[in-house]
Amino acid sequence: MQIQASLKEILAGKTTDVYFIRAQEILKSENKNPEVTAEIWTKNLPENYKWGIFTGLEEALFLFKDLNIDIWALPEGSIFYHREPVLTIKGKYLDFATLETPLLGYICQASGISTKAARCKVAAKDRKILSFGARRMHPSLTPLIDRYAYLGGVDGVSAVLSGERLNIKPQGTIPHSVIIILGDTVKGAKAYDKAITEEIPRIILVDTFSDEKVETLRVAKALGKKLDAVRIDTPSSRRGSLLEIARELREELDLHNYKNVGIFASGGLNEYNIVNLNQWVDGYGIGTCLSNATTINFSLDIVEIEGKPITKKGKTSGMKMVFECTRCGMRKITINKDIISKCECGNPIKSLTQKIIENGRAIKEPETINDIRKRVLTEINYLDV
């Protein structure tokens, strides 16, 4: 049974809101099809976020293949702030009217996932973060969500197909079911060590049956120097305080000369509780907060018709561009294509808004996933949550 829309159906406008179909009918009946300039931006970021990560551009551009339009955009993986245009389209309105809904869908969800991933990465600082969200999403969306989580800064993914698509090895430990079936945590640890190739880190779950502290020391004694880390997955629903458990484990491991054994945490994590756990934890698995990430509430608004500034109330008319100082980082939005060459501090200022499609043809080479991810990691290095 086919539930998901195919790319063919999306391009045909089948996933659009019906009022765009009616808009087409009305404008055609009035013989109106002006050249318009339309911008995508957000008035407010969700949950009091200070910044967002713009992703989904590469997917979105498939919508406009062979259409006689021009597109400007921030580079994919860029930081953006509220009221900054992230993408601008110029062309005959009826050529792209029915594509507004899927266009927003592509970048609203992608940017929401990447923003949440980036916030978690900022919170974790130099600690490792893996995407464990596959079980919290529709399976057909697994590669999509993991892609944008990876672009947003997570260090790896757990799902097999996601790893294949990203050209990285999927990562993870073992499920509780293995330890339950074998009947003992140490038996599970030894079986893991025996069956799994040496290149895979020995990270053992220690919260299946007994006290995490007791199980950790048992596993550490059994595996010795082979043990890389222990994993705790103890949410409050199982009467556990992840913070207190992590503190106890770190203290006991250090006390018994297992200082090189790390602690990996998962279970209901987000950027807020990660900050508190950092003093005890060396790595995180985050799932639900990625697969259920709040979308960015982008909207698309006409700001010019036939080159003349016009828009609806509450918006600012005229095509806009985003500039940033190369030295102090000050950002400025210009209107009506004004070009700025110098910042108020006296240093050069550059346009972040770049023309990427002209007359329906790409004029910039597409970037690799690694290029985009590198941009994100570089830019979030100076941010906080």
Phi and psi in degrees as a GROMACS rama.xvg file:
@    title "Ramachandran Plot"
@    xaxis  label "Phi"
@    yaxis  label "Psi"
@TYPE xy
-91.1418  111.21  GLN-2
-100.677  -43.9886  ILE-3
-69.973  146.572  GLN-4
-71.0626  139.469  ALA-5
-81.7234  162.051  SER-6
-60.1419  -36.7579  LEU-7
-61.0407  -42.8438  LYS-8
-67.5955  -37.2511  GLU-9
-64.5356  -47.0716  ILE-10
-64.8495  -28.5848  LEU-11
-79.6159  -2.05876  ALA-12
84.2959  14.5768  GLY-13
-72.6745  -20.9131  LYS-14
-97.4027  7.67417  THR-15
-78.2976  161.96  THR-16
-71.6969  141.421  ASP-17
-61.803  -25.2346  VAL-18
-69.5543  -16.919  TYR-19
-74.3911  -31.4467  PHE-20
-65.6292  -42.8454  ILE-21
-66.1661  -36.8593  ARG-22
-60.2761  -41.8096  ALA-23
-58.9053  -47.9935  GLN-24
-61.1165  -42.7319  GLU-25
-65.1258  -49.4332  ILE-26
-66.7492  -36.0974  LEU-27
-65.5047  -38.9097  LYS-28
-66.4402  -25.9423  SER-29
-95.5139  3.11164  GLU-30
56.1343  43.5188  ASN-31
-118.291  123.256  LYS-32
-152.387  68.9261  ASN-33
-74.9966  161.624  PRO-34
-78.7018  126.533  GLU-35
-124.457  157.507  VAL-36
-114.551  125.878  THR-37
-127.366  139.438  ALA-38
-119.081  146.181  GLU-39
-107.197  128.035  ILE-40
-157.93  173.404  TRP-41
-131.201  136.285  THR-42
-74.3589  -36.4034  LYS-43
-140.308  143.361  ASN-44
-89.4012  153.077  LEU-45
-72.9786  154.169  PRO-46
52.0777  35.7239  GLU-47
61.8712  25.8187  ASN-48
-60.6012  146.883  TYR-49
-90.8568  -23.5531  LYS-50
-152.999  166.644  TRP-51
-138.344  169.013  GLY-52
-114.101  123.984  ILE-53
-87.7933  112.152  PHE-54
-137.812  172.896  THR-55
97.5168  -0.288175  GLY-56
-63.7606  -46.524  LEU-57
-59.4464  -44.749  GLU-58
-62.57  -44.35  GLU-59
-63.0254  -33.5076  ALA-60
-66.9172  -19.8398  LEU-61
-61.1019  -26.5413  PHE-62
-63.591  -27.4311  LEU-63
-106.902  13.4096  PHE-64
-59.1861  128.165  LYS-65
71.3153  8.46228  ASP-66
-90.3548  140.099  LEU-67
-81.6283  75.4547  ASN-68
-136.513  165.091  ILE-69
-113.223  143.702  ASP-70
-134.198  134.42  ILE-71
-116.209  148.199  TRP-72
-159.643  159.148  ALA-73
-69.7749  149.124  LEU-74
-59.621  142.054  PRO-75
-60.4318  137.045  GLU-76
92.8585  2.99169  GLY-77
-76.956  148.695  SER-78
-69.581  141.128  ILE-79
-137.688  159.097  PHE-80
-122.895  164.686  TYR-81
-60.1046  146.463  HIS-82
75.6592  -1.7192  ARG-83
-87.8893  129.102  GLU-84
-69.4276  127.612  PRO-85
-96.9528  -22.0248  VAL-86
-153.041  138  LEU-87
-130.279  133.762  THR-88
-117.094  137.239  ILE-89
-129.694  122.511  LYS-90
174.3  -179.16  GLY-91
-65.6863  128.665  LYS-92
-57.3315  -44.2847  TYR-93
-69.4263  -14.712  LEU-94
-69.8445  -26.9265  ASP-95
-131.874  5.66823  PHE-96
-55.0071  -45.5213  ALA-97
-76.7987  -4.49901  THR-98
-94.1409  -2.98583  LEU-99
-60.5067  -44.9927  GLU-100
-60.9069  -54.0971  THR-101
-65.9255  -31.966  PRO-102
-59.6169  -49.9332  LEU-103
-63.6415  -39.46  LEU-104
-58.8418  -43.2921  GLY-105
-58.9853  -50.5052  TYR-106
-87.4668  -25.8289  ILE-107
-64.9102  -48.2278  CYS-108
-71.8116  -46.5978  GLN-109
-58.5175  -46.6217  ALA-110
-66.1505  -34.5408  SER-111
-63.7781  -43.4616  GLY-112
-66.1001  -47.8545  ILE-113
-63.6995  -36.9165  SER-114
-64.9845  -44.6208  THR-115
-63.6229  -42.913  LYS-116
-61.197  -43.0944  ALA-117
-64.853  -39.2344  ALA-118
-63.5497  -40.048  ARG-119
-66.4598  -38.97  CYS-120
-65.5985  -41.7226  LYS-121
-61.1603  -43.4594  VAL-122
-64.0549  -37.7374  ALA-123
-79.2466  -12.8586  ALA-124
59.7745  -119.655  LYS-125
-92.9404  8.69825  ASP-126
-82.0287  152.337  ARG-127
-75.3069  140.565  LYS-128
-129.895  131.819  ILE-129
-117.899  147.497  LEU-130
-86.4908  115.448  SER-131
-110.165  25.0719  PHE-132
-87.2591  2.35061  GLY-133
-56.7185  -38.2347  ALA-134
-78.0555  -5.01763  ARG-135
-105.777  12.9726  ARG-136
-137.228  161.109  MET-137
-60.6581  131.889  HIS-138
-58.1764  -28.3792  PRO-139
-69.1381  -18.6655  SER-140
-94.241  -4.88117  LEU-141
-54.015  -52.299  THR-142
-63.3522  -32.6318  PRO-143
-65.8416  -51.8772  LEU-144
-65.5659  -41.1784  ILE-145
-66.9283  -34.6063  ASP-146
-59.6329  -48.8408  ARG-147
-76.6035  -24.451  TYR-148
-68.4057  -40.8332  ALA-149
-66.304  -43.7417  TYR-150
-59.8012  -34.7014  LEU-151
-75.2478  -9.13527  GLY-152
126.173  -6.41012  GLY-153
-64.4038  152.453  VAL-154
-87.9617  -14.1616  ASP-155
-171.991  173.468  GLY-156
-132.607  157.227  VAL-157
-95.7798  -24.8231  SER-158
-78.3117  137.995  ALA-159
-61.7551  -51.0341  VAL-160
-63.9776  -37.2735  LEU-161
-61.0856  -42.9041  SER-162
-60.8539  -41.8379  GLY-163
-62.9134  -43.974  GLU-164
-67.3412  -33.72  ARG-165
-90.4092  -5.26434  LEU-166
61.1821  40.1788  ASN-167
-132.553  160.127  ILE-168
-81.3056  130.363  LYS-169
-64.7645  149.12  PRO-170
-127.637  154.673  GLN-171
170.108  -175.537  GLY-172
-113.74  -119.805  THR-173
-135.975  153.33  ILE-174
-78.2284  161.296  PRO-175
-58.1196  -28.8547  HIS-176
-59.0105  -35.295  SER-177
-62.4057  -45.7004  VAL-178
-68.5498  -37.5921  ILE-179
-63.5452  -44.3258  ILE-180
-66.2462  -40.1017  ILE-181
-78.2731  -18.0243  LEU-182
88.5532  -0.635605  GLY-183
-163.686  142.076  ASP-184
-64.0889  -43.5396  THR-185
-66.1721  -40.0405  VAL-186
-59.9734  -41.5457  LYS-187
-63.6667  -41.2173  GLY-188
-64.1917  -43.6389  ALA-189
-67.6721  -38.656  LYS-190
-65.6985  -40.4254  ALA-191
-58.3046  -49.5153  TYR-192
-63.2882  -33.7553  ASP-193
-76.6434  -39.476  LYS-194
-91.0595  -28.3034  ALA-195
-98.5371  138.234  ILE-196
-57.119  151.711  THR-197
-63.666  -24.08  GLU-198
-70.5665  -16.5494  GLU-199
-85.9357  125.402  ILE-200
-58.8348  143.67  PRO-201
-87.0095  91.7918  ARG-202
-115.61  116.129  ILE-203
-112.924  132.678  ILE-204
-67.5965  134.332  LEU-205
-126.529  20.6625  VAL-206
-124.517  26.9573  ASP-207
-79.7054  -52.9807  THR-208
-112.633  -50.2262  PHE-209
-116.552  -171.044  SER-210
-60.4114  132.522  ASP-211
-59.4435  -38.0936  GLU-212
-64.8893  -44.7164  LYS-213
-64.476  -46.3994  VAL-214
-64.5131  -37.3397  GLU-215
-60.7288  -46.4695  THR-216
-68.0753  -34.8354  LEU-217
-64.0262  -45.3207  ARG-218
-66.8286  -41.3811  VAL-219
-61.6108  -40.1722  ALA-220
-68.525  -38.3139  LYS-221
-71.4333  -41.0447  ALA-222
-96.1901  -19.8507  LEU-223
59.6944  -132.549  GLY-224
-69.078  -12.9569  LYS-225
-72.7575  -21.4243  LYS-226
-75.2922  118.64  LEU-227
-86.634  -42.1228  ASP-228
-164.5  163.505  ALA-229
-113.079  152.465  VAL-230
-119.203  133.609  ARG-231
-114.987  134.536  ILE-232
-134.717  61.9904  ASP-233
-118.894  83.8538  THR-234
-72.6262  169.808  PRO-235
-62.1047  -22.4162  SER-236
-64.2269  -18.4932  SER-237
-110.785  31.8141  ARG-238
56.253  42.5961  ARG-239
-127.37  143.309  GLY-240
-103.108  107.401  SER-241
-57.2105  -39.1147  LEU-242
-63.8539  -47.1681  LEU-243
-69.2317  -37.8659  GLU-244
-64.3584  -44.7175  ILE-245
-61.2178  -41.5671  ALA-246
-61.6317  -46.0386  ARG-247
-60.7593  -43.8873  GLU-248
-63.2924  -43.8577  LEU-249
-63.2094  -42.3927  ARG-250
-65.3471  -43.128  GLU-251
-69.4086  -40.7304  GLU-252
-62.1736  -43.7875  LEU-253
-65.8946  -41.198  ASP-254
-62.4799  -33.8393  LEU-255
-99.6506  22.3281  HIS-256
63.3644  34.8958  ASN-257
-112.669  47.7385  TYR-258
-66.541  -22.7072  LYS-259
-84.0567  -7.5807  ASN-260
-81.5756  123.767  VAL-261
-87.4027  172.407  GLY-262
-123.85  125.706  ILE-263
-115.487  129.272  PHE-264
-117.943  147.62  ALA-265
-152.513  168.787  SER-266
107.539  92.3816  GLY-267
69.781  30.0115  GLY-268
-90.3929  151.638  LEU-269
-150.931  -175.865  ASN-270
-63.471  -24.9015  GLU-271
-78.3138  -46.8274  TYR-272
-79.0962  -19.7058  ASN-273
-61.6303  -42.1251  ILE-274
-55.5052  -41.972  VAL-275
-72.6066  -29.6467  ASN-276
-82.7895  -15.5632  LEU-277
-55.0974  -32.7235  ASN-278
-67.5879  -17.5756  GLN-279
-119.614  -20.4998  TRP-280
-109.834  143.844  VAL-281
-104.468  -12.7395  ASP-282
-167.346  160.034  GLY-283
-136.124  147.355  TYR-284
-111.894  120.447  GLY-285
-119.113  135.522  ILE-286
-128.413  -75.0738  GLY-287
-58.236  -38.3781  THR-288
-66.6693  -20.4623  CYS-289
-87.3825  -50.0507  LEU-290
-68.9041  -22.1603  SER-291
-112.282  25.5971  ASN-292
-60.0929  138.562  ALA-293
-64.2789  128.875  THR-294
-71.8306  155.932  THR-295
-82.8005  130.536  ILE-296
-84.2695  63.4688  ASN-297
-70.5123  150.553  PHE-298
-134.017  157.822  SER-299
-114.343  126.799  LEU-300
-132.181  135.89  ASP-301
-67.3436  131.022  ILE-302
-121.348  -10.3395  VAL-303
-148.074  145.156  GLU-304
-127.312  122.941  ILE-305
50.7942  40.6824  GLU-306
82.4456  -5.0988  GLY-307
-99.3939  128.875  LYS-308
-60.9985  128.853  PRO-309
-165.479  142.518  ILE-310
-160.699  -178.985  THR-311
-84.7103  166.384  LYS-312
-63.9215  149.939  LYS-313
86.229  -6.30891  GLY-314
-115.037  169.938  LYS-315
-111.153  123.316  THR-316
-78.4941  165.078  SER-317
93.0064  141.321  GLY-318
-66.1214  137.44  MET-319
-121.424  155.998  LYS-320
-134.66  153.039  MET-321
-106.836  128.747  VAL-322
-118.54  152.835  PHE-323
-141.149  137.172  GLU-324
-71.8147  135.524  CYS-325
-74.2107  -12.2579  THR-326
-109.231  -58.5486  ARG-327
-92.9156  -12.3928  CYS-328
82.5273  3.08326  GLY-329
-59.2634  136.655  MET-330
-114.069  146.798  ARG-331
-144.464  138.336  LYS-332
-100.931  123.467  ILE-333
-102.132  155.763  THR-334
-117.572  147.171  ILE-335
61.2291  39.5916  ASN-336
62.5734  23.2017  LYS-337
-61.9566  137.883  ASP-338
-107.195  132.486  ILE-339
-112.584  136.308  ILE-340
-109.592  -24.5296  SER-341
-132.926  146.407  LYS-342
-83.3369  165.418  CYS-343
-62.0321  -24.0437  GLU-344
-81.1945  -3.86811  CYS-345
96.0839  -5.72312  GLY-346
-94.5871  161.919  ASN-347
-60.948  148.409  PRO-348
-125.237  140.844  ILE-349
-119.667  154.383  LYS-350
-84.385  124.102  SER-351
-81.554  -27.0703  LEU-352
-74.9417  122.405  THR-353
-124.158  140.65  GLN-354
-78.0088  124.937  LYS-355
-118.34  -20.8126  ILE-356
-133.473  132.3  ILE-357
-131.407  123.198  GLU-358
52.6189  38.1298  ASN-359
83.9134  0.85185  GLY-360
-117.493  138.287  ARG-361
-67.1529  132.886  ALA-362
-114.173  4.58657  ILE-363
-130.054  140.998  LYS-364
-68.4175  138.268  GLU-365
-65.1038  145.221  PRO-366
-88.4598  155.615  GLU-367
-79.0586  162.808  THR-368
-57.0211  -42.0625  ILE-369
-66.0431  -35.8467  ASN-370
-63.1944  -44.6168  ASP-371
-65.8939  -44.4972  ILE-372
-62.9632  -39.6461  ARG-373
-61.3414  -39.6319  LYS-374
-61.4269  -45.2616  ARG-375
-60.0206  -49.9935  VAL-376
-62.9198  -34.2849  LEU-377
-68.6286  -44.5494  THR-378
-73.6972  -36.406  GLU-379
-76.9825  -8.27891  ILE-380
-61.1626  -20.3569  ASN-381
-108.068  10.8676  TYR-382
-112.819  167.535  LEU-383
-135.437  173.378  ASP-384
